[in-house]
Structure formats: structure tokens, C-alpha cells
Amino acid sequence: MLTRFAAIACAGLLGLSPQQERPITGTLVRYVANSGMLVTVSGRRFLIDAPIREGLAPYATSSAAERALLEGAREPYDRVDAILITHWHEDHFSPEAIAAHLTSNPRSMLVSSPEVIDRVRAVSTGVPASQLRGVLPAPGAAERIDVGGVPIRVLRIRHNPARRLPEQHVGFLIGDATPVLHVGDADPAADNFSLLKSLPPVDLALLPFWYLSDSVNRRFVADSIRPRRMVAMHIPPNDVERVTGALKHGKVSAAIAAVPGSELRWP
């Protein structure tokens, strides 16, 4: 149903090895864990919904080695310009891990809802206010900020109502020429994404796998998000084969984020 959206192989992130350091001229996505992504847009690095420590079973968590790199701001996480967090759930966010990275990387800043900012402040008094930016648009609205010359639109989109509903949930649309969308755990409903109509068209959408694994949600993605390319994320490690089969059966062209450290780049 979505075969026109992308030319990415369904196994796109399943078996790629991390690539050597090189100048980034396009969009680079490195899978961290669960919904955690390191995204490079226009030469700027954005860490989204990562790092996490414990997470929630059965979702993926970062390995001890990867957490050490993340929290110590070591390569490839040494030049992160901003950390973007969609909501406070433990499989998307660890306040202790965020505080550790910000302490190790004074150039970086956290952009999220006030609810998330407050949780970081509660575990660390050492992070300066200049590294913490709370943004909470009105429901159904977007607010633009700029990080290193790259526009980031913070989207007030509600969380999927199925689990521990957070009061403040946001998504992010990063960049102008080839915008990257990260939806967190947003409710896959047309009214929740109507704000995209007034924003630059989505080039690459980072989507929870359930957005793509059944026909109803696939139609929603086609009608309301309309991305050129897609990555399926938030996949339980023991469920990768089933999800891959469901996407293949549905003829969905999307990369699958399943192996931490795997990378894709465009063009």
C-alpha cells in the first residue's frame, strides 16, 4: 500500500555495520535502541528518545557499552547538538542518562516538554539552565526553534491512549529541505496529525512499527503523514521476525530498526 513512499529495503537496518567517520552531506540515521535514534540533518546531530537505561520490557535497551558512549558523549555521540525527548516513559527517556550526557557534552542542549525538563532537574542540579529548553505548544500546534541553524518544529501531538498516558507528549520535525519526523508514541489518528498540513512535507518518518503493520494504520500514514521514506522502530527484540514478515506481507517499503549501531544515510 505504501510502496511509492520509499525505495528502502525492508531489511534496511537489520544488518548494516556502523560506518567510518566521514563528512555528512545528507541525512544519516543511526539506530540506538527502541525508539532511540541519532539523526544527522544538515551537518547537525540530534539524539532523539535516547539515551535510556532500563526501559520497559519487552522493548530494547542500550547495551552497557553503548550507554557508556552515550552518557560519556564519546564518538559517535561526541558532537550531539541537541537531545530531543518526546515524553517521559522509561523506554524513551532516562533523566539520569540525559544529565550524564549533558554534563559530558556542554555544547548540547535538551529540548522537550517542561514535564521532561523537570525530571532532569530533579536528578541533577549540575546541568545549567542554558542546556535545558522546555517547549510545549498548545495541543494540535507546532512551535519552531533553531539549533545550529537547523529548524526544529516541536509538535504537540497526544500519546497513544493505550498505556500510562503522559500529560505532555511532543513530536519533532527536523529540517526544512528534507524534514525528518519522529512521532514518539503518538496516537495514530488523522486529527492528531492535522498540523502537518501547514508544515514542510515529511521526507523521512521514524514511526512505531504498529503504524505500518496493519492496513488501517498504513492508510492513516498514507493519508495523514505522507512520507517519502520510512523507518519502523520501537520493535521488541524477540518480535523482529514477525514484524518484518508483516511489513513484507503488506508490501511496505520501510527500513527496520533492529540492530543497535546500524546506520542508513540518504542520498
C-alpha positions in Angstrom: 0.0 0.0 0.0 2.9 2.4 0.7 5.3 1.1 -1.9 5.5 4.5 -3.6 6.8 6.2 -0.4 10.3 4.9 -0.3 12.9 2.8 -2.0 14.4 1.5 1.2 14.8 -2.3 1.5 12.6 -3.8 4.3 15.8 -5.1 5.9 17.5 -1.7 5.7 18.7 -1.5 9.3 18.8 -5.2 10.1 22.4 -6.0 9.2 24.4 -2.8 8.4 27.6 -2.2 10.3 28.4 1.2 11.7 30.3 3.2 9.0 33.6 5.1 9.4 33.6 8.7 10.4 33.0 10.9 7.3 31.5 14.3 6.4 27.7 14.1 6.4 26.1 15.9 3.5 22.6 14.3 3.6 20.5 12.6 6.3 22.1 9.9 8.4 20.1 7.7 10.9 21.9 5.5 13.5 19.6 3.2 15.5 20.3 3.4 19.2 17.6 1.3 20.9 13.8 1.0 20.9 12.8 4.4 19.5 16.2 6.0 20.1 17.8 7.4 17.0 20.9 9.6 16.3 19.9 11.7 13.3 22.2 13.9 11.4 20.5 16.7 9.3 22.4 19.4 7.5 25.5 18.5 9.5 23.9 18.8 12.9 23.4 15.8 15.2 20.2 15.2 17.1 19.8 12.4 19.6 16.0 11.5 19.8 14.4 9.5 22.6 17.8 8.3 23.9 19.8 7.5 25.9 17.8 5.2 28.0 18.9 2.9 30.8 16.4 0.3 31.9 13.5 0.9 29.5 10.4 -1.3 29.7 10.2 -5.0 28.9 10.0 -6.2 26.2 11.4 -3.2 24.4 15.1 -2.9 23.6 17.5 -1.1 25.9 21.0 0.2 25.1 23.9 -2.2 25.9 26.3 -1.2 28.7 28.9 -0.4 26.2 26.6 1.8 24.1 25.3 3.5 27.3 28.9 4.4 28.2 29.4 6.0 24.8 26.1 7.9 25.0 26.4 9.1 28.6 30.1 10.0 28.2 29.5 11.8 24.9 32.0 9.7 23.1 32.1 9.0 19.4 29.7 8.8 17.6 27.8 10.7 20.3 30.5 13.3 20.9 29.1 16.1 18.8 25.4 15.9 19.6 23.9 19.4 19.2 20.6 18.6 20.9 18.7 15.8 22.7 15.1 15.7 21.7 12.7 13.7 24.0 9.1 13.0 23.1 7.8 12.0 26.6 8.9 10.7 30.0 8.2 6.9 29.6 11.3 4.9 30.6 11.7 3.2 27.2 12.2 6.6 25.7 13.9 8.6 28.4 16.2 8.3 31.4 16.7 11.6 33.3 20.0 10.3 34.9 21.4 9.3 31.4 20.4 12.6 29.9 22.0 14.6 32.7 25.2 12.5 32.3 25.4 13.3 28.6 24.7 17.0 29.1 27.5 17.1 31.7 29.9 15.4 29.4 28.8 17.5 26.4 28.4 21.2 27.3 27.7 22.1 23.7 24.5 20.0 23.7 21.0 21.0 25.0 17.9 19.1 25.9 14.7 20.1 24.1 11.5 18.6 25.4 8.3 19.3 27.4 8.5 21.0 30.8 7.5 17.7 32.3 10.7 16.1 31.0 12.9 19.1 31.8 11.6 18.9 35.4 12.5 15.3 35.7 16.1 16.0 34.7 16.3 18.9 37.1 15.1 16.6 39.9 18.1 14.2 39.4 20.8 16.7 38.7 21.5 20.2 39.9 24.7 20.4 37.9 23.1 20.9 34.4 23.0 24.6 33.7 19.7 26.2 32.6 21.2 27.1 29.3 21.3 23.4 28.4 17.6 22.9 29.2 14.8 24.2 26.9 11.2 23.4 27.7 8.8 23.8 24.8 5.2 22.9 24.9 2.9 24.2 22.1 -0.8 24.2 22.5 -2.5 20.9 21.6 -2.5 20.5 17.9 0.0 23.3 17.3 3.7 23.5 16.5 6.5 25.8 17.7 9.7 26.3 15.8 13.1 26.7 17.4 16.6 26.7 15.7 19.6 24.6 16.7 22.8 25.4 14.9 20.8 26.9 12.0 18.6 23.8 11.6 14.9 24.4 12.3 13.2 22.1 14.7 9.4 22.1 14.9 8.1 20.8 18.2 4.7 19.3 17.6 2.1 18.9 20.3 0.6 15.5 19.5 -1.1 13.3 22.0 0.2 10.0 23.2 -1.4 6.7 22.2 -4.1 6.3 24.9 -3.3 2.6 25.4 -0.7 2.9 28.1 0.1 5.3 31.1 -1.0 8.4 29.3 1.6 11.2 29.8 0.1 14.7 30.1 2.8 16.2 27.8 3.8 14.4 24.6 5.5 16.0 21.7 7.0 15.0 18.3 9.7 16.6 16.2 10.0 17.7 12.6 13.7 18.4 12.0 15.0 20.4 9.0 13.4 22.2 6.0 14.8 20.8 2.8 14.4 17.1 3.7 12.5 17.1 7.1 12.8 14.1 9.4 9.7 13.3 11.6 9.9 11.5 14.9 6.5 10.8 16.4 7.4 9.1 19.7 4.3 7.1 20.8 1.7 9.5 19.3 -1.8 8.3 18.7 -2.1 7.2 15.0 -5.2 9.3 14.2 -5.8 11.8 11.5 -6.8 14.6 13.8 -3.6 14.1 15.8 -1.5 14.9 12.7 -3.6 17.6 11.0 -0.9 20.1 12.0 1.4 18.6 9.4 -0.7 20.2 6.6 0.8 23.6 7.4 4.4 22.3 7.7 7.1 21.2 5.2 6.3 17.8 3.7 7.9 14.9 5.6 10.8 13.3 3.8 11.7 10.7 6.3 9.3 9.4 9.0 10.6 7.4 12.0 7.5 5.5 13.0 6.5 2.9 15.6 6.1 -0.4 13.9 2.4 -0.6 14.6 1.9 2.4 12.3 2.9 0.1 9.4 1.9 -3.5 10.4 -1.8 -3.3 9.8 -3.9 -1.9 6.9 -5.8 0.6 8.9 -2.7 2.3 10.3 -1.0 2.1 6.9 -3.9 4.0 5.3 -3.6 6.6 8.1 0.2 7.0 7.3 -0.5 7.4 3.6 -3.2 10.0 4.1 -2.0 12.0 7.1 1.8 11.8 7.2 2.7 11.0 3.6 6.4 10.5 4.0 8.8 9.8 1.1 10.8 7.3 3.2 10.1 5.4 6.4 11.9 3.6 9.3 10.0 1.2 11.5 11.1 1.4 15.2 10.0 0.5 18.7 10.2 -3.2 17.9 10.6 -5.7 20.7 13.9 -7.7 20.0 12.0 -11.0 20.1 9.4 -9.7 17.6 11.6 -8.6 14.7 10.9 -11.6 12.5 7.2 -11.3 12.9 7.2 -7.5 12.3 9.5 -8.0 9.2 7.0 -10.6 7.9 4.0 -8.3 8.4 5.6 -5.4 6.6 6.7 -7.7 3.8 3.2 -9.1 3.5 1.8 -5.6 3.5 4.3 -4.6 0.7 5.6 -1.8 2.9 8.8 -0.2 1.8 10.5 0.7 5.1 13.8 0.2 6.9 13.6 -1.8 10.1 15.4 -0.5 13.1 16.5 -3.7 14.9 20.3 -3.8 15.3 21.8 -1.1 17.6 24.6 0.8 15.9 23.2 0.2 12.4 23.1 3.1 10.0 21.3 4.4 7.0 22.0 7.5 5.0 20.4 9.5 2.2 21.1 10.3 -0.5 
